[in-house]
Amino acid sequence: MNYWEERYLKGETGWDAGTITTPLKEYINQLTDKNLKILIPGAGNGYEFDYLIEKGFHNVFVVDIAKTPLENIKKRKPEHISNLINADFFSLTTTYDLIIEQTFFCALPPEIRPQYAKKMASLLNPKGKLAGLLFDFPLTNEGPPFGGSKTEYINLFSNSFYLKTLEIAHNSIKPRENKELFFIFEVK
């Protein structure tokens, strides 16, 4: 059994806010093109997925290595089973217009972050965007979650992306207040 599946089965999901978080909700609210092809990697229980579907986006896909959270989404949105992908994110080859980041990056071991940045760029269509939240607290070897900093993110993503926005999220949920950076990166 994989690490993440075990965490779900044991109920060790402290990262799960139980709903879409405010920064992502407000970002999604300003999207107007309902035909965008959207990916949510490491989506867990997929509250962002639910919200996008409810807002009229139907070309939305979730990928997670653990089966349990996908089963949870399936129970809530049985008509969207074909949008749920049980796979390793790094094995994906389909491209998207938008990828939404919410706690996936911080769950990956820091040594594979360069692979993450490359993979994200390869999964985006021309002018595609990677948007969401990254933690802003000192990087340690203890995790997940693993921290990071604005400087690290600039160095990591600037080769493959135009860094449109990278700032402290002004509307984080209480437990993450002043610990998150909201970002929008456009693939070069």
C-alpha positions in Angstrom: 0.0 0.0 0.0 1.4 3.4 -0.8 2.1 6.1 1.7 -0.8 8.4 0.7 -3.4 5.6 0.5 -2.4 4.6 4.1 -2.8 8.2 5.3 -6.4 8.3 3.9 -7.3 5.0 5.4 -5.9 6.0 8.8 -7.7 9.3 8.7 -4.3 11.2 8.8 -5.4 14.0 6.5 -4.6 17.2 8.5 -4.1 19.1 5.2 -7.8 18.5 4.3 -9.7 21.8 4.8 -13.0 20.1 4.2 -13.9 22.6 1.5 -12.3 24.7 -1.3 -10.0 27.3 0.3 -10.8 31.0 -0.3 -7.8 31.9 -2.5 -8.7 29.2 -5.0 -12.4 29.9 -4.8 -11.8 33.5 -5.6 -9.4 32.7 -8.5 -11.9 30.2 -10.0 -14.7 32.8 -9.7 -12.9 35.1 -12.1 -12.3 32.5 -14.8 -14.7 33.0 -17.7 -13.8 30.3 -20.3 -15.9 27.3 -19.2 -14.2 25.2 -21.9 -10.8 25.3 -20.3 -9.2 21.9 -19.9 -8.2 21.8 -16.2 -6.1 19.4 -14.2 -5.9 19.2 -10.4 -2.9 17.0 -9.4 -2.7 15.3 -6.1 -6.2 16.6 -5.5 -7.1 14.5 -2.5 -10.8 14.8 -1.8 -11.1 17.3 -4.7 -13.1 20.2 -3.3 -11.7 22.3 -6.1 -13.0 19.8 -8.6 -16.5 19.9 -7.0 -16.4 23.7 -7.1 -15.3 23.9 -10.7 -18.1 21.4 -11.8 -20.7 23.4 -9.9 -19.5 26.6 -11.6 -20.1 25.0 -15.1 -16.6 23.7 -15.9 -16.9 20.2 -17.3 -13.5 19.6 -18.8 -11.9 19.2 -15.3 -9.7 16.2 -14.4 -8.3 15.0 -11.1 -5.2 12.8 -10.7 -4.2 11.2 -7.4 -2.0 8.2 -6.7 -4.3 7.2 -3.8 -7.6 5.5 -4.6 -9.6 6.4 -1.5 -9.9 10.2 -2.2 -10.9 9.4 -5.8 -13.6 7.1 -4.4 -14.8 9.9 -2.1 -15.1 12.2 -5.2 -16.9 9.5 -7.1 -19.5 9.2 -4.4 -20.2 13.0 -4.6 -20.0 13.3 -8.4 -20.7 9.8 -9.9 -21.5 11.4 -13.3 -17.8 12.5 -13.6 -16.1 9.2 -13.0 -14.2 9.5 -16.3 -12.6 12.7 -15.0 -10.9 10.9 -12.2 -7.4 9.5 -12.9 -5.7 7.1 -10.5 -2.1 7.4 -11.5 1.3 8.8 -10.7 1.3 12.5 -11.8 4.7 12.1 -13.4 3.3 9.4 -15.8 0.7 11.9 -17.4 1.1 12.9 -21.0 -2.2 14.8 -21.8 -1.9 18.6 -22.0 -4.1 21.1 -20.2 -4.9 24.9 -20.3 -4.8 25.3 -16.6 -3.3 23.3 -13.7 -4.5 24.1 -10.2 -2.0 23.6 -7.4 -3.2 23.0 -3.8 -0.9 21.1 -1.4 0.5 18.8 -4.1 3.9 20.5 -4.5 4.5 20.7 -0.7 3.8 16.9 -0.4 6.6 16.0 -2.8 10.1 15.4 -1.5 12.2 18.6 -2.1 14.7 16.8 -4.3 12.1 16.1 -7.0 10.9 19.7 -7.2 12.9 20.4 -10.4 11.1 17.4 -12.0 7.8 18.9 -10.9 8.5 22.2 -12.6 9.6 20.5 -15.8 6.6 18.2 -15.8 4.2 21.0 -15.2 5.6 22.9 -18.1 5.3 19.8 -20.4 1.6 19.3 -19.4 0.5 22.8 -20.3 -0.7 24.0 -23.7 0.8 27.1 -25.2 -0.2 30.1 -22.9 -1.3 27.5 -20.3 -1.2 28.5 -16.7 -0.2 26.9 -13.4 -2.0 28.6 -10.6 -2.6 28.1 -6.9 -0.9 28.1 -3.6 2.6 27.3 -2.4 3.7 27.2 1.2 5.9 30.0 2.5 7.8 28.7 5.5 11.3 27.4 5.9 12.1 24.3 4.0 12.9 21.4 6.3 13.6 17.7 5.8 10.6 16.9 8.0 7.4 16.6 6.1 5.1 16.5 4.3 4.3 19.2 4.1 7.7 20.5 3.0 8.1 24.3 3.1 9.7 26.7 0.6 10.3 30.3 -0.1 9.5 32.9 -2.7 13.2 33.0 -3.7 13.3 29.2 -4.2 10.1 29.3 -6.3 11.5 32.1 -8.5 14.7 30.1 -9.1 12.8 26.8 -9.7 10.1 28.1 -12.1 11.5 31.0 -14.0 13.2 28.9 -16.7 10.0 27.4 -17.9 7.4 30.0 -16.8 6.6 33.7 -16.9 5.9 34.4 -13.2 2.8 36.6 -13.5 1.9 36.6 -9.8 3.7 35.4 -6.7 2.6 37.1 -3.5 1.4 36.4 0.0 -2.2 35.2 -0.2 -4.3 37.9 1.5 -7.3 35.5 2.0 -5.8 32.3 3.3 -7.8 30.1 5.7 -6.9 30.7 9.3 -4.4 27.8 9.9 -2.5 28.9 6.8 -2.6 32.6 7.3 0.7 34.3 6.2 2.1 30.9 5.3 0.9 30.7 1.6 1.9 32.4 -1.6 -0.7 32.7 -4.3 0.7 32.4 -7.8 -0.1 32.4 -11.5 2.7 31.2 -13.8 2.3 31.1 -17.6 4.3 28.5 -19.6 7.0 30.0 -21.8 
